[in-house]
Amino acid sequence: MIKMGLIGCGRIASKKHTEAVIKNSDIVELTAVCDIVKENAEKLADIIEKSGLKRPLVYTDYNEMTEKEHFDFVTIATESGKHHDISMDVMKKNINVLTEKPMALSTKDMDEMIDFSEKNGLNLGVCFQNRFNPPVQELRKKIENGDFGKLFHGQISIRWNRNIDYYKQAPWRGTWSMDGGTLMNQCTHGIDLLIWTFGGEIEEISGKIANFNHPYNEAEDFGSAVVKFKNGCIGIIEGTADVYPKNLNETLSVFGENGSVVIGGLAVNKIETWNFQNESGHPFQNLPDPETVYGEGHVPLYKDFISSLNENRKPLVDGREGKKAVQAVLAIYKSSEENKIIKFPFDFSTDEMKYYL
Ligand SMILES: NC(=O)c1ccc[n+]([C@@H]2O[C@H](COP(=O)([O-])OP(=O)(O)OC[C@H]3O[C@@H](n4cnc5c(N)ncnc54)[C@H](O)[C@@H]3O)[C@@H](O)[C@H]2O)c1
């Protein structure tokens, strides 16, 4: 039985990390939780206890928790701008880390996390759970089989709504130091899927961001970009938090010589187009939308991360994989502000965006 701790017991932790723990209770035990707001940690412990599992211990200081308890891994689900520092503190205690996305808000911080984990033989995982959506896994098989032939271009569109109530819930959202805008918060999942599908290696990005309708936020509520991959494919990114009056869709489109796939629905969970030689249509064409845009992927993502510890291998979404979408978003920010194409690799941080305000 793998023993885990949890740091940050807010919205995503109480909805999706509790679900992942409960549904994987044959392989993982959440032994302690920590939040600087004790009530949040107690509420999360209540959810675990009410499910019939042993109530985790409650801490308000993660350093104290990681010193006193034994963990195989710790999940970090605090504000994005804290993921780097907390991950480093935890890994320095020789504990594996599974962090919520985005893993950090600068290339330098991401590199430090990756280097430290690799040099010390620790697993660093990132919650890009949409990679585990059943239609996305079907697409993956086609990519790995080479069934598209030559890949041409793809597009990710994230057309959602985040209104003032969402930002009022947590003042860190929409700030450069703790979050970034809609590309970094809502769209990194889809951008990760686009990059994963098209070979993972970007040559250059040209992007534009805007803040159309969220004057109380520092960061963007709209972003767009053209991505040139090293293999010659082109990706198009469109992400918005401005759709009136509510979430519309998140859609990944992939086009190649011998195949066309469109996965849409609320959050890339439904196959809309599936055409290959001798194959048109797919049984996942009528999958229902998940209850929330978070989908159901945290459960299999935990299963993979826990297996990776047991099998002494890397998780599907390790630090290097987790970095790619964040680096793409940082490139879009830099490209938009400097009005130029950004060649990879480069260094940038959301903090640098403050100078452009
Ligand atoms: N994978 C997904 O689909 C998904 C969805 C939503 C949010 N997220 C990510 O999860 C993270 C959290 O988002 P949220 O909406 O749950 O935020 P939230 O504000 O609801 O929760 C954050 C929690 O962390 C706690 N915290 C802050 N500093 C702490 C510290 N030093 N020690 C212990 N606890 C601390 C806060 O008190 C709060 O309870 C963000 O990085 C966000 O991008 C991921």
The ligand as a MOL file (V3000), in Angstrom:
LIG
                    3D

  0  0  0     0  0            999 V3000
M  V30 BEGIN CTAB
M  V30 COUNTS 44 48 0 0 0
M  V30 BEGIN ATOM
M  V30 1 N -6.2040 19.4080 -13.0890 0
M  V30 2 C -7.2570 20.1970 -13.1640 0
M  V30 3 O -8.1880 19.9860 -13.9480 0
M  V30 4 C -7.3610 21.3740 -12.2670 0
M  V30 5 C -8.5930 21.9840 -12.0480 0
M  V30 6 C -8.6690 23.0520 -11.1720 0
M  V30 7 C -7.5180 23.5260 -10.5570 0
M  V30 8 N -6.3170 22.9490 -10.8380 0 CHG=1
M  V30 9 C -5.0770 23.4590 -10.2290 0
M  V30 10 O -5.0970 23.1170 -8.8590 0
M  V30 11 C -4.5040 24.1480 -8.0890 0
M  V30 12 C -5.4670 24.5800 -6.9980 0
M  V30 13 O -6.6290 25.1210 -7.5710 0
M  V30 14 P -7.9870 25.2710 -6.7050 0
M  V30 15 O -8.9970 25.8190 -7.6140 0
M  V30 16 O -8.2410 24.0220 -5.9690 0 CHG=-1
M  V30 17 O -7.5180 26.4170 -5.6720 0
M  V30 18 P -8.0900 26.7640 -4.2370 0
M  V30 19 O -7.7470 28.1880 -3.9700 0
M  V30 20 O -9.5040 26.3260 -4.1390 0
M  V30 21 O -7.2320 25.8020 -3.2790 0
M  V30 22 C -5.8880 26.0280 -2.9300 0
M  V30 23 C -5.7180 25.5760 -1.4870 0
M  V30 24 O -4.3240 25.5690 -1.1430 0
M  V30 25 C -4.2120 26.0320 0.1830 0
M  V30 26 N -2.8320 26.4850 0.4420 0
M  V30 27 C -2.2230 27.6000 0.0010 0
M  V30 28 N -0.9540 27.6660 0.4470 0
M  V30 29 C -0.7370 26.5500 1.1820 0
M  V30 30 C 0.3760 26.0390 1.9060 0
M  V30 31 N 1.5330 26.6920 1.9650 0
M  V30 32 N 0.2330 24.8710 2.5620 0
M  V30 33 C -0.9400 24.1930 2.5270 0
M  V30 34 N -2.0420 24.6280 1.8480 0
M  V30 35 C -1.9460 25.7990 1.1900 0
M  V30 36 C -5.2470 27.1620 0.2630 0
M  V30 37 O -5.5530 27.5100 1.6060 0
M  V30 38 C -6.4180 26.5190 -0.4760 0
M  V30 39 O -7.2430 25.7560 0.3970 0
M  V30 40 C -4.1150 25.2450 -9.0780 0
M  V30 41 O -2.7720 25.1270 -9.4110 0
M  V30 42 C -4.9820 24.9680 -10.2930 0
M  V30 43 O -4.3840 25.3800 -11.5110 0
M  V30 44 C -6.2210 21.8820 -11.6500 0
M  V30 END ATOM
M  V30 BEGIN BOND
M  V30 1 1 1 2
M  V30 2 2 2 3
M  V30 3 1 2 4
M  V30 4 1 4 5
M  V30 5 2 4 44
M  V30 6 2 5 6
M  V30 7 1 6 7
M  V30 8 2 7 8
M  V30 9 1 8 9
M  V30 10 1 8 44
M  V30 11 1 9 10
M  V30 12 1 9 42
M  V30 13 1 10 11
M  V30 14 1 11 12
M  V30 15 1 11 40
M  V30 16 1 12 13
M  V30 17 1 13 14
M  V30 18 2 14 15
M  V30 19 1 14 16
M  V30 20 1 14 17
M  V30 21 1 17 18
M  V30 22 2 18 19
M  V30 23 1 18 20
M  V30 24 1 18 21
M  V30 25 1 21 22
M  V30 26 1 22 23
M  V30 27 1 23 24
M  V30 28 1 23 38
M  V30 29 1 24 25
M  V30 30 1 25 26
M  V30 31 1 25 36
M  V30 32 1 26 27
M  V30 33 1 26 35
M  V30 34 2 27 28
M  V30 35 1 28 29
M  V30 36 1 29 30
M  V30 37 2 29 35
M  V30 38 1 30 31
M  V30 39 2 30 32
M  V30 40 1 32 33
M  V30 41 2 33 34
M  V30 42 1 34 35
M  V30 43 1 36 37
M  V30 44 1 36 38
M  V30 45 1 38 39
M  V30 46 1 40 41
M  V30 47 1 40 42
M  V30 48 1 42 43
M  V30 END BOND
M  V30 END CTAB
M  END
